[in-house]
Each structure stands twice: as C-alpha cells, then as structure tokens.
Amino acid sequence: MKAKPYRSRKWLAAVGQLDQCVLCGAWGIQVAHRNEGKGMGQKVDDSLTAAICPDCHHEIDNGHHLSREERRERMDRAIVLTLQQLTRRGLIEVAA
C-alpha cells in the first residue's frame, strides 16, 4: 500500500516566509516541490520543498543547461538549505 503524501499548509507557509532564494540569494521566492518520485498530477511530500527564485525554479524544472542528475542535485541542495534556514530562523520546531 502506497503511503499518502505529507501535506501541511503550515509547512508551506513557513517555507514561503523565506524571502531570498537559498541557491542564488535573489529576492522573491517560490515554494518549489521536488520533481522526483511523484505520480501523474501528484506532488511529493510538502516537506520536500525549497525556497527558490523563479529563475532557479525554471532551471531546475526545465533547464537545458544542466543534466537531469545535475538538476536533481541542485534541488536536493536547495531543500537542505531551506531546512537549514527554517531551523535557524525558528520557523519549524521538533514536536515534543
């Protein structure tokens, strides 16, 4: 049985509070979901999101300057950097 994806408006709102792209530092971000491991019309877990600018988002999703593996690596890095920013700013906490 396939697990239901994790959904959280609070999580997405926290990521949306990061105002600079975690990859390039540009102002104005989009909350971008990881593009791997999803089905047709189905997004991955909300916890696999990154705060990235529209240009970085486009390059990761559709860019022709990077290989598929490079795009995935860049998104994975963006997710890790987003988690780092969320914890440093106190926007997420571990449940007791």
NORZI-V471662 format. One record per residue. N is the residue number from 0. SS is DSSP state (H for helix, E for strand, L for the rest). OMEGA is omega in whole degrees, 0 to 359 (999 if undefined). Layout:
<<N SS OMEGA> <N SS OMEGA>>
//
This chain:
<<0 L 182> <1 L 180> <2 L 177> <3 L 180> <4 L 177> <5 L 178> <6 L 180> <7 L 176> <8 H 178> <9 H 180> <10 H 181> <11 H 178> <12 H 178> <13 H 178> <14 H 180> <15 H 178> <16 L 177> <17 L 188> <18 L 179> <19 E 177> <20 L 181> <21 L 180> <22 L 186> <23 L 178> <24 L 179> <25 L 178> <26 E 179> <27 L 185> <28 L 169> <29 E 175> <30 E 187> <31 E 176> <32 E 174> <33 L 185> <34 L 183> <35 L 175> <36 L 179> <37 L 178> <38 L 179> <39 L 178> <40 L 184> <41 L 176> <42 L 174> <43 L 178> <44 L 178> <45 L 179> <46 L 178> <47 L 180> <48 E 180> <49 E 176> <50 E 182> <51 E 180> <52 L 179> <53 H 180> <54 H 178> <55 H 178> <56 H 179> <57 H 181> <58 H 180> <59 H 183> <60 H 190> <61 H 187> <62 L 180> <63 L 180> <64 L 182> <65 L 174> <66 L 177> <67 H 180> <68 H 179> <69 H 178> <70 H 178> <71 H 178> <72 H 179> <73 H 178> <74 H 177> <75 H 178> <76 H 180> <77 H 178> <78 H 179> <79 H 179> <80 H 176> <81 H 177> <82 H 179> <83 H 180> <84 H 179> <85 H 181> <86 H 180> <87 H 181> <88 L 180> <89 L 182> <90 L 173> <91 L 179> <92 L 176> <93 L 179> <94 L 181> <95 L 999>>
//
